[in-house]
Amino acid sequence: MPVYSNPAFAQPQDAERAIRTISTGDVFDALGKGVSDFWRHPSHYLFLVLIYPAVGIVLAVWSAGGATFPLLYPLATGFALIGPLAAIGLYELSRRREQGEDDSPRHALGVLKHRSIGAIVAVGAMLALVFVLWLTAAGAIYDAHFGSNPPAGLMALLTETFTTTRGWSLLFWGNLVGLGFAFFVLATTAIAFPLLVDRGGSPGDAIATSVRAFSANPVQMTIFGLVVAIALFVASLPLFVGLALALPMLGHATWHLYRKLVV
């Protein structure tokens, strides 16, 4: 099978790329275009997202059965950390549609033959590590607050969390640490994967470009990150099945945000 080819690879890969300053209106325009892309051909993306909520359901069942159920909330919120990797095939479909090429779903798997698949895997591995570190940190925070006298069940945990001092402390420190992880992922990978799909390059180039885009547009990027995090968290609540809609919409929106940010 032929190796994936993109004319953009004729350009120097690691040259510093120019970043635009965008407005809040541009952020919501990108989100609107992402929704439009999805509804134009919604059936195209079903096979891409079936695995994602299926894994979520398995993790939810595993977490609900025993002493590990306190990690259910970190798992649900943590999906925002690996969302950029889960949507990798959607960036390719958006790129092809923008170029007037065939955007049938089979082309989403074209990223597996991408010239920069090594860089994509490397950045993806970094996200996977961040996800594991977040779960580890969340577990440690829970143990620090409830380890010596854990609640007897899920309802007891919820009651303790929202009505006691140690529960409020758990919420405060857990969400604060989670916010730190989220900002790290937003700054380093928000546009790294779309850039690699579109232009190729090295992991360092992609991450550095994403950091510069975040530095040039901190408010706008934070707004986008909050929308993504809230949408993925809400979509994960009904046994994660809502991700089948939220993930492709946000994936396409990320592509359009990348196009607005990188010259």
Backbone bond lengths (Angstrom), bond angles and torsions (degrees), N, CA, C in turn:
res aa  C-N    CA-C-N  psi(-1)  N-CA   C-N-CA  omega(-1)  CA-C   N-CA-C  phi
1 M - - - 1.460 - - 1.528 109.43 -
2 P 1.323 118.25 142.36 1.458 120.41 -177.55 1.515 111.16 -69.02
3 V 1.303 114.97 148.08 1.453 120.52 176.94 1.511 109.05 -75.16
4 Y 1.328 116.37 138.38 1.459 122.08 178.75 1.517 110.24 -52.81
5 S 1.316 116.09 134.37 1.461 120.52 -178.04 1.515 110.33 -130.71
6 N 1.300 115.90 141.14 1.453 122.72 178.49 1.521 107.64 -137.31
7 P 1.352 118.98 128.53 1.466 120.48 -178.76 1.519 113.16 -56.45
8 A 1.314 117.04 -23.71 1.463 118.94 -178.46 1.517 112.35 -63.91
9 F 1.339 117.19 -18.72 1.452 119.20 -177.91 1.524 112.03 -70.82
10 A 1.314 117.51 -7.16 1.461 119.68 175.82 1.520 111.09 -72.21
11 Q 1.343 116.70 -14.96 1.449 121.03 -178.46 1.526 110.14 -88.03
12 P 1.341 117.70 156.84 1.458 119.86 175.39 1.521 110.08 -58.66
13 Q 1.340 116.22 133.60 1.444 119.26 -171.75 1.515 113.96 -80.33
14 D 1.316 118.46 -35.15 1.454 120.23 -171.08 1.530 113.07 -106.13
15 A 1.341 116.76 12.64 1.457 118.92 175.62 1.525 108.97 -66.31
16 E 1.331 116.33 144.27 1.456 119.39 179.90 1.522 109.27 -66.31
17 R 1.312 116.07 126.22 1.457 121.15 -174.37 1.525 109.70 -93.39
18 A 1.328 115.39 140.38 1.457 120.73 -179.14 1.523 109.86 -71.22
19 I 1.336 116.31 139.80 1.458 123.14 -178.39 1.520 109.26 -113.99
20 R 1.325 116.45 135.41 1.456 121.10 176.05 1.532 110.43 -89.84
21 T 1.319 115.66 153.95 1.459 121.73 168.82 1.518 107.77 -93.66
22 I 1.321 116.86 125.16 1.459 121.06 -176.02 1.522 109.95 -112.59
23 S 1.322 115.48 170.00 1.457 121.65 179.20 1.528 109.76 -107.21
24 T 1.323 115.34 170.17 1.462 119.68 175.27 1.522 110.52 -62.24
25 G 1.336 115.92 -34.29 1.456 119.63 176.67 1.518 112.18 -60.74
26 D 1.337 116.74 -34.91 1.466 120.48 177.76 1.525 110.93 -64.94
27 V 1.334 116.32 -36.27 1.466 120.39 179.08 1.517 110.29 -62.45
28 F 1.320 116.65 -48.24 1.463 119.84 -178.38 1.525 111.17 -72.73
29 D 1.325 116.89 -27.27 1.466 119.10 173.80 1.524 110.25 -65.80
30 A 1.343 116.93 -41.50 1.462 120.57 177.16 1.522 110.91 -62.75
31 L 1.339 116.86 -41.30 1.459 120.34 177.95 1.535 110.61 -63.24
32 G 1.335 116.18 -42.03 1.456 119.66 178.81 1.524 112.15 -63.80
33 K 1.328 116.61 -39.45 1.460 120.20 178.20 1.523 111.12 -67.88
34 G 1.332 116.55 -33.39 1.452 119.35 176.75 1.516 111.65 -64.12
35 V 1.329 116.70 -43.02 1.467 120.73 176.81 1.520 110.47 -63.99
36 S 1.331 116.13 -41.29 1.468 120.12 179.72 1.518 111.33 -63.17
37 D 1.330 117.05 -42.24 1.464 120.90 178.65 1.524 110.92 -59.90
38 F 1.327 115.37 -41.80 1.456 118.78 -178.38 1.531 111.59 -66.35
39 W 1.324 116.86 -47.84 1.459 119.91 -175.72 1.520 112.56 -71.53
40 R 1.325 116.76 -18.19 1.465 118.70 177.85 1.527 110.80 -66.47
41 H 1.336 116.50 -41.08 1.470 120.88 178.48 1.527 109.03 -140.05
42 P 1.327 118.93 65.69 1.465 119.63 -174.41 1.517 113.94 -63.20
43 S 1.311 117.68 -31.64 1.465 119.16 -177.96 1.525 112.04 -68.44
44 H 1.317 116.73 -18.41 1.466 120.06 -179.35 1.526 112.52 -63.67
45 Y 1.307 117.24 -26.53 1.449 119.53 -166.70 1.524 114.00 -107.42
46 L 1.316 117.14 0.98 1.456 118.44 -176.17 1.520 111.38 -61.24
47 F 1.318 117.53 -43.95 1.458 119.19 -175.97 1.521 111.52 -68.28
48 L 1.332 116.10 -23.90 1.463 119.35 179.82 1.520 111.99 -72.32
49 V 1.324 116.80 -32.41 1.466 119.46 -171.90 1.521 113.48 -105.67
50 L 1.310 118.98 -5.62 1.456 119.65 179.08 1.525 111.49 -63.42
51 I 1.335 116.79 -38.74 1.461 119.83 -178.91 1.524 110.36 -66.17
52 Y 1.319 116.29 -38.50 1.459 120.84 -175.32 1.536 112.16 -60.60
53 P 1.358 119.27 -55.97 1.470 117.75 177.06 1.521 113.06 -66.63
54 A 1.343 118.33 -28.54 1.462 120.10 178.29 1.520 110.35 -62.29
55 V 1.326 116.73 -44.64 1.461 120.25 176.51 1.523 110.21 -61.82
56 G 1.328 116.26 -39.96 1.461 119.91 178.35 1.514 112.27 -61.21
57 I 1.331 116.56 -40.85 1.461 120.18 179.32 1.525 110.52 -63.85
58 V 1.335 116.43 -43.99 1.465 120.32 178.83 1.524 110.53 -59.63
59 L 1.334 116.36 -44.81 1.456 119.79 -179.85 1.526 111.04 -65.13
60 A 1.333 116.54 -37.10 1.459 120.09 179.78 1.517 110.96 -65.08
61 V 1.326 116.54 -43.76 1.457 120.12 178.44 1.522 110.82 -62.90
62 W 1.334 115.37 -44.14 1.467 120.01 179.12 1.523 111.03 -60.55
63 S 1.319 115.89 -42.44 1.460 120.00 -176.91 1.525 111.65 -71.99
64 A 1.314 117.46 -29.36 1.458 120.63 -176.99 1.518 112.34 -77.24
65 G 1.315 118.24 -15.24 1.453 120.24 -173.99 1.510 113.51 -104.01
66 G 1.310 118.40 75.59 1.456 119.53 175.73 1.512 112.54 129.57
67 A 1.334 114.70 -156.94 1.463 120.18 -174.28 1.513 112.99 -71.66
68 T 1.333 117.65 -8.47 1.463 119.46 -176.63 1.519 113.63 -90.95
69 F 1.341 118.82 -0.14 1.462 119.04 -177.28 1.528 113.99 -61.64
70 P 1.374 121.09 -24.59 1.469 118.79 176.12 1.524 113.58 -61.82
71 L 1.346 118.15 -15.62 1.461 120.52 178.99 1.528 112.67 -84.95
72 L 1.333 117.35 0.75 1.464 119.38 -178.57 1.527 111.35 -61.78
73 Y 1.339 116.75 -43.68 1.465 119.85 178.50 1.526 111.63 -64.85
74 P 1.349 119.47 -46.45 1.474 118.99 174.94 1.522 113.33 -59.11
75 L 1.342 117.71 -35.14 1.461 120.07 177.26 1.512 110.83 -64.66
76 A 1.330 116.50 -45.07 1.463 120.63 -178.54 1.525 111.03 -63.49
77 T 1.322 117.10 -46.65 1.457 120.06 179.85 1.523 111.33 -71.39
78 G 1.323 116.23 -29.38 1.463 120.12 -177.41 1.508 114.24 -69.31
79 F 1.342 117.76 -17.47 1.453 119.13 178.54 1.531 111.41 -62.19
80 A 1.333 116.83 -26.15 1.462 119.57 176.66 1.524 111.14 -64.89
81 L 1.335 117.06 -24.19 1.460 120.69 -179.11 1.520 112.13 -75.43
82 I 1.331 117.44 -32.40 1.468 120.20 -178.10 1.524 112.09 -105.49
83 G 1.349 116.49 2.89 1.456 120.22 178.58 1.520 114.23 -55.46
84 P 1.356 119.17 -42.62 1.475 119.31 -179.68 1.522 113.28 -58.03
85 L 1.336 116.92 -35.37 1.460 120.12 178.70 1.524 110.78 -75.12
86 A 1.346 117.07 -39.25 1.458 120.67 -178.51 1.525 111.80 -62.94
87 A 1.337 116.87 -25.89 1.463 121.06 -176.37 1.523 113.09 -96.23
88 I 1.322 118.18 13.44 1.458 121.11 -172.03 1.525 112.67 -57.71
89 G 1.338 117.42 -39.42 1.461 119.48 -179.53 1.517 112.85 -68.42
90 L 1.327 116.85 -27.60 1.461 120.71 179.98 1.521 111.57 -68.38
91 Y 1.334 116.38 -33.15 1.465 119.04 177.67 1.526 110.15 -62.45
92 E 1.322 116.42 -39.16 1.460 120.00 179.18 1.526 111.18 -65.88
93 L 1.341 117.48 -39.78 1.468 119.95 177.73 1.526 110.59 -64.48
94 S 1.323 117.10 -41.10 1.470 120.39 178.56 1.525 110.81 -65.33
95 R 1.337 116.27 -39.97 1.467 119.87 178.54 1.527 110.53 -61.83
96 R 1.319 116.55 -45.14 1.459 120.57 -178.73 1.527 110.86 -65.97
97 R 1.323 117.09 -40.86 1.455 120.06 179.16 1.525 110.42 -63.81
98 E 1.330 116.66 -41.35 1.461 120.83 179.55 1.519 111.80 -63.08
99 Q 1.339 116.46 -34.29 1.461 121.59 -179.65 1.524 112.85 -86.25
100 G 1.326 117.11 1.29 1.451 120.36 -179.74 1.516 113.56 74.94
101 E 1.346 117.16 22.03 1.453 121.95 -179.60 1.529 110.37 -95.57
102 D 1.317 115.80 171.77 1.455 121.27 177.56 1.531 109.23 -62.95
103 D 1.339 116.56 122.97 1.464 120.17 -177.40 1.523 111.31 -112.40
104 S 1.316 117.47 30.26 1.461 120.36 177.49 1.522 109.59 -64.60
105 P 1.324 117.93 153.84 1.465 120.78 -171.81 1.516 114.61 -60.83
106 R 1.326 118.10 -24.42 1.465 118.95 -179.57 1.521 111.76 -61.63
107 H 1.328 116.71 -25.17 1.467 119.84 -179.16 1.529 112.25 -74.49
108 A 1.339 117.18 -14.65 1.467 118.90 177.67 1.521 110.86 -62.31
109 L 1.319 116.18 -31.62 1.460 119.79 179.42 1.526 111.92 -79.15
110 G 1.330 116.76 -2.09 1.452 120.24 178.08 1.515 112.80 -62.38
111 V 1.350 116.98 -22.21 1.460 119.17 179.78 1.529 111.32 -64.87
112 L 1.337 116.54 -20.62 1.462 119.07 178.46 1.525 111.78 -68.76
113 K 1.358 116.32 -19.67 1.465 120.78 177.83 1.526 111.33 -106.58
114 H 1.316 115.42 12.28 1.470 121.25 -176.30 1.523 110.42 -64.06
115 R 1.325 116.52 143.09 1.464 120.79 177.57 1.520 112.02 -60.58
116 S 1.318 116.68 -27.19 1.470 120.32 -179.37 1.518 111.64 -104.93
117 I 1.333 117.77 28.94 1.464 120.10 -179.06 1.524 110.91 -60.83
118 G 1.321 117.44 -31.71 1.459 120.18 177.84 1.517 111.49 -62.88
119 A 1.334 116.01 -43.41 1.465 120.25 178.58 1.521 110.57 -67.00
120 I 1.334 117.32 -39.51 1.460 121.38 178.64 1.526 110.20 -61.97
121 V 1.328 116.38 -44.24 1.462 120.93 179.11 1.534 110.70 -64.41
122 A 1.329 116.45 -39.06 1.462 120.09 -179.16 1.527 111.55 -63.83
123 V 1.346 116.85 -45.79 1.463 119.80 178.43 1.523 109.85 -68.01
124 G 1.336 116.48 -36.90 1.454 119.57 176.26 1.520 112.48 -62.45
125 A 1.326 116.88 -39.13 1.463 120.87 177.40 1.524 110.70 -63.66
126 M 1.331 116.41 -36.55 1.457 119.60 176.92 1.526 110.48 -62.78
127 L 1.344 116.64 -41.83 1.466 120.06 178.64 1.529 111.00 -64.68
128 A 1.324 116.33 -41.16 1.459 119.62 178.80 1.524 110.67 -61.36
129 L 1.334 116.18 -40.30 1.460 120.36 178.27 1.525 110.55 -64.51
130 V 1.336 116.75 -42.38 1.466 120.65 178.42 1.531 110.14 -60.86
131 F 1.340 116.67 -40.95 1.462 121.27 179.14 1.528 110.86 -61.33
132 V 1.324 116.86 -44.72 1.471 121.32 178.88 1.525 110.19 -64.83
133 L 1.327 116.79 -41.89 1.465 120.07 179.31 1.525 111.11 -63.49
134 W 1.336 116.57 -37.56 1.467 120.48 178.24 1.529 110.57 -63.89
135 L 1.336 117.17 -45.16 1.459 120.27 178.70 1.531 110.80 -63.08
136 T 1.333 116.15 -38.82 1.460 120.17 178.40 1.522 110.98 -65.00
137 A 1.326 115.77 -44.22 1.464 120.42 179.19 1.525 110.79 -64.37
138 A 1.335 116.64 -42.30 1.464 120.42 179.30 1.522 110.71 -62.65
139 G 1.328 116.47 -41.23 1.465 119.79 177.42 1.517 112.26 -63.20
140 A 1.333 115.51 -39.78 1.464 119.65 179.67 1.531 111.10 -66.49
141 I 1.329 116.81 -40.00 1.466 120.65 178.81 1.523 110.25 -65.06
142 Y 1.342 116.56 -40.74 1.466 119.81 177.87 1.526 110.76 -63.43
143 D 1.328 116.61 -45.20 1.461 120.19 -179.33 1.527 111.16 -62.57
144 A 1.330 116.54 -35.89 1.463 120.17 179.89 1.522 111.72 -65.59
145 H 1.326 117.21 -28.79 1.460 120.82 -177.46 1.524 113.28 -98.01
146 F 1.342 117.22 -36.22 1.460 120.53 -173.22 1.526 113.68 -123.65
147 G 1.324 117.44 -1.95 1.456 120.03 -173.63 1.518 114.24 -58.44
148 S 1.331 117.76 -38.64 1.459 120.56 -176.84 1.525 112.67 -77.59
149 N 1.330 117.13 -23.73 1.474 120.91 -178.35 1.527 108.98 -148.47
150 P 1.343 117.35 70.82 1.466 120.19 -174.57 1.520 112.25 -70.23
151 P 1.339 117.86 148.98 1.468 121.43 175.31 1.521 110.54 -62.26
152 A 1.334 116.05 153.78 1.460 121.16 -174.12 1.522 112.98 -74.73
153 G 1.313 118.34 -23.07 1.459 120.47 -177.33 1.511 110.77 -161.75
154 L 1.337 115.29 -176.37 1.458 120.35 -175.81 1.521 111.79 -63.42
155 M 1.332 117.98 -45.26 1.463 120.59 -179.56 1.526 110.77 -64.78
156 A 1.330 116.16 -37.84 1.466 119.23 177.60 1.525 110.65 -64.81
157 L 1.335 115.92 -38.93 1.465 120.02 178.02 1.522 110.74 -63.44
158 L 1.335 116.99 -44.57 1.465 120.37 179.50 1.530 110.76 -62.45
159 T 1.321 116.10 -41.95 1.462 119.63 179.49 1.516 110.88 -63.32
160 E 1.330 116.19 -46.32 1.463 120.97 179.04 1.524 111.07 -62.08
161 T 1.337 116.63 -40.41 1.462 120.91 -175.07 1.520 111.74 -64.78
162 F 1.321 116.76 -39.59 1.463 119.67 -172.66 1.531 114.30 -99.71
163 T 1.337 118.31 -4.56 1.474 119.05 -175.63 1.518 114.18 -127.12
164 T 1.347 117.79 0.10 1.468 119.24 -178.71 1.520 110.89 -124.74
165 T 1.322 114.41 161.88 1.465 119.88 -179.49 1.521 111.57 -63.04
166 R 1.326 116.93 -43.43 1.468 118.52 -179.26 1.531 111.06 -69.29
167 G 1.330 116.55 -28.51 1.457 119.57 175.97 1.518 111.37 -67.84
168 W 1.337 116.34 -43.35 1.469 119.86 177.87 1.518 110.87 -64.58
169 S 1.325 115.70 -37.35 1.471 119.47 177.60 1.531 110.29 -64.68
170 L 1.336 116.07 -40.42 1.460 119.80 177.00 1.517 111.15 -60.01
171 L 1.326 116.75 -45.59 1.467 120.53 179.13 1.520 111.04 -61.93
172 F 1.340 116.30 -44.18 1.462 119.92 -177.18 1.517 111.36 -62.65
173 W 1.337 116.94 -53.88 1.464 119.83 -175.45 1.524 111.53 -71.52
174 G 1.318 116.70 -36.72 1.460 119.24 178.38 1.516 112.11 -62.90
175 N 1.331 116.49 -46.72 1.462 119.58 -179.63 1.518 112.03 -70.91
176 L 1.332 116.92 -32.51 1.465 119.77 178.07 1.525 110.79 -65.71
177 V 1.331 116.61 -46.71 1.463 120.29 178.11 1.528 110.59 -65.16
178 G 1.336 116.34 -41.68 1.460 119.99 177.48 1.510 112.25 -61.04
179 L 1.329 116.50 -36.98 1.463 120.47 178.01 1.521 110.59 -64.04
180 G 1.325 116.59 -37.32 1.455 119.71 177.37 1.520 111.79 -62.92
181 F 1.338 116.85 -44.42 1.464 120.77 176.68 1.523 110.43 -61.17
182 A 1.334 116.26 -42.56 1.461 120.35 -177.25 1.521 111.67 -63.95
183 F 1.333 117.22 -41.58 1.459 120.22 179.36 1.522 110.61 -66.90
184 F 1.321 116.92 -36.31 1.455 119.67 178.11 1.528 110.54 -62.17
185 V 1.334 116.48 -47.13 1.467 120.60 179.92 1.518 110.70 -65.38
186 L 1.335 117.32 -41.94 1.459 120.94 -179.90 1.520 111.00 -60.73
187 A 1.336 116.35 -45.09 1.463 120.24 -176.58 1.526 112.38 -70.25
188 T 1.331 117.14 -36.76 1.467 119.73 -172.32 1.521 114.31 -91.88
189 T 1.338 118.09 -24.48 1.477 118.59 -172.41 1.522 114.74 -131.06
190 A 1.326 118.84 2.91 1.464 120.21 -175.63 1.522 112.00 -53.04
191 I 1.323 116.37 -42.49 1.466 119.15 179.30 1.524 111.66 -120.78
192 A 1.337 117.32 8.56 1.470 120.34 -177.94 1.524 111.46 -64.57
193 F 1.335 117.61 -45.84 1.460 120.00 -177.91 1.532 112.19 -69.16
194 P 1.344 119.58 -45.82 1.472 117.97 175.07 1.524 112.90 -58.10
195 L 1.328 116.74 -37.24 1.461 120.77 178.78 1.517 110.94 -64.08
196 L 1.328 116.97 -44.37 1.463 119.98 179.85 1.524 111.28 -65.26
197 V 1.319 117.30 -38.77 1.466 120.62 177.85 1.522 110.66 -66.39
198 D 1.316 116.63 -39.40 1.462 120.98 -174.84 1.526 112.84 -81.58
199 R 1.333 116.38 -45.08 1.457 120.67 -170.50 1.520 114.90 -120.37
200 G 1.319 116.38 -11.63 1.450 117.97 -176.48 1.515 111.28 75.62
201 G 1.304 116.75 -160.87 1.454 121.87 178.77 1.511 112.16 115.13
202 S 1.309 115.76 -170.34 1.449 122.17 -177.57 1.520 110.25 -97.54
203 P 1.342 118.23 161.87 1.468 119.91 175.58 1.525 112.31 -58.19
204 G 1.340 116.34 -40.87 1.460 119.62 179.95 1.513 112.38 -63.13
205 D 1.334 116.55 -40.10 1.461 121.28 178.56 1.520 110.41 -63.55
206 A 1.332 116.77 -45.40 1.461 120.85 -177.79 1.525 111.15 -64.94
207 I 1.327 116.55 -44.77 1.462 120.30 -179.05 1.524 110.45 -67.32
208 A 1.336 117.08 -42.59 1.471 120.17 179.95 1.519 111.05 -63.10
209 T 1.325 117.83 -39.98 1.459 120.65 178.40 1.517 110.90 -64.46
210 S 1.329 116.92 -40.78 1.456 120.59 177.99 1.524 111.27 -63.43
211 V 1.332 116.65 -40.94 1.467 120.47 178.52 1.521 110.62 -64.06
212 R 1.326 117.49 -41.49 1.472 119.95 179.06 1.522 111.06 -66.77
213 A 1.331 117.36 -36.18 1.469 120.21 177.38 1.522 110.51 -65.00
214 F 1.339 116.08 -40.95 1.460 119.79 177.81 1.524 110.77 -66.09
215 S 1.332 117.28 -42.00 1.466 121.17 -179.31 1.523 111.98 -64.13
216 A 1.339 116.89 -33.89 1.455 120.94 -179.43 1.524 112.14 -79.91
217 N 1.346 116.71 -21.14 1.469 120.46 -176.41 1.536 110.27 -138.69
218 P 1.333 118.19 58.46 1.473 119.15 -173.62 1.519 114.07 -63.57
219 V 1.322 117.22 -40.34 1.462 119.79 -178.65 1.522 110.80 -68.75
220 Q 1.325 115.81 -47.30 1.465 120.25 -178.18 1.535 111.54 -64.16
221 M 1.332 116.50 -41.84 1.452 119.96 179.68 1.527 111.23 -68.03
222 T 1.328 116.88 -35.91 1.460 120.10 177.74 1.521 110.73 -65.50
223 I 1.331 116.60 -40.82 1.466 120.08 177.28 1.522 110.27 -60.95
224 F 1.333 116.36 -44.71 1.458 120.03 178.57 1.534 110.49 -62.05
225 G 1.317 116.46 -43.94 1.459 120.31 179.55 1.515 112.55 -62.05
226 L 1.337 117.08 -39.47 1.458 120.37 178.26 1.525 111.37 -65.25
227 V 1.333 116.46 -42.34 1.465 119.83 178.12 1.523 110.26 -60.80
228 V 1.340 116.18 -44.45 1.466 120.54 -179.99 1.525 110.68 -63.24
229 A 1.330 116.95 -47.52 1.468 120.75 -177.23 1.521 111.17 -62.58
230 I 1.331 116.78 -45.02 1.471 120.13 -178.94 1.528 110.61 -66.26
231 A 1.334 116.15 -43.10 1.464 119.56 -179.19 1.526 111.33 -63.30
232 L 1.331 117.56 -43.44 1.460 120.31 -179.61 1.521 111.65 -68.90
233 F 1.332 116.73 -37.00 1.465 119.14 179.13 1.527 110.75 -67.00
234 V 1.328 116.61 -46.98 1.467 120.07 179.00 1.524 110.29 -62.07
235 A 1.339 116.44 -41.42 1.466 120.52 -179.16 1.518 111.82 -66.10
236 S 1.328 117.45 -24.95 1.462 120.64 -177.89 1.521 112.56 -83.58
237 L 1.334 117.74 -13.33 1.459 119.87 -174.68 1.529 113.08 -64.96
238 P 1.358 119.76 -46.41 1.472 117.47 178.80 1.526 111.51 -79.58
239 L 1.340 116.41 68.79 1.471 122.24 -179.52 1.520 112.89 57.59
240 F 1.321 116.65 29.00 1.463 123.53 174.39 1.533 113.87 71.47
241 V 1.330 118.50 -0.35 1.464 118.83 -174.53 1.525 112.05 -69.84
242 G 1.334 117.88 -22.70 1.458 120.44 178.39 1.510 113.26 -65.27
243 L 1.342 116.19 -16.09 1.462 119.89 178.48 1.519 111.61 -64.69
244 A 1.334 117.02 -21.98 1.458 120.36 178.96 1.522 111.39 -63.02
245 L 1.322 117.71 -24.30 1.461 121.96 175.30 1.527 111.42 -98.14
246 A 1.340 116.33 -44.98 1.461 119.52 -173.86 1.516 112.84 -67.30
247 L 1.335 117.19 -41.97 1.461 119.68 -175.09 1.522 113.46 -61.37
248 P 1.349 119.88 -49.75 1.464 117.99 -179.79 1.522 113.20 -65.29
249 M 1.326 117.68 -37.63 1.467 119.65 178.51 1.522 110.93 -62.08
250 L 1.329 116.44 -46.62 1.461 120.40 -179.14 1.522 111.51 -70.98
251 G 1.337 116.64 -32.15 1.456 119.59 176.88 1.516 111.88 -62.79
252 H 1.320 116.27 -47.48 1.464 119.72 177.69 1.530 111.05 -65.03
253 A 1.341 116.38 -37.39 1.465 119.73 178.62 1.526 110.70 -62.83
254 T 1.337 116.91 -37.44 1.462 120.61 178.56 1.525 110.77 -62.64
255 W 1.331 116.18 -39.39 1.461 119.44 176.64 1.528 110.96 -59.17
256 H 1.320 116.42 -47.17 1.468 119.99 -178.22 1.528 111.19 -66.92
257 L 1.332 117.25 -33.17 1.464 119.73 175.56 1.523 109.78 -65.21
258 Y 1.321 115.99 -43.47 1.478 120.31 177.23 1.525 111.22 -57.71
259 R 1.310 117.60 -42.45 1.465 121.26 -178.46 1.530 111.12 -66.09
260 K 1.321 116.44 -30.13 1.465 120.03 178.33 1.530 111.30 -76.70
261 L 1.335 116.30 -29.55 1.459 120.15 -173.20 1.523 113.95 -87.71
262 V 1.328 117.00 -38.92 1.466 120.89 -173.20 1.513 110.50 -101.73
263 V 1.315 116.53 126.48 1.462 121.25 -179.64 1.518 108.29 -70.68
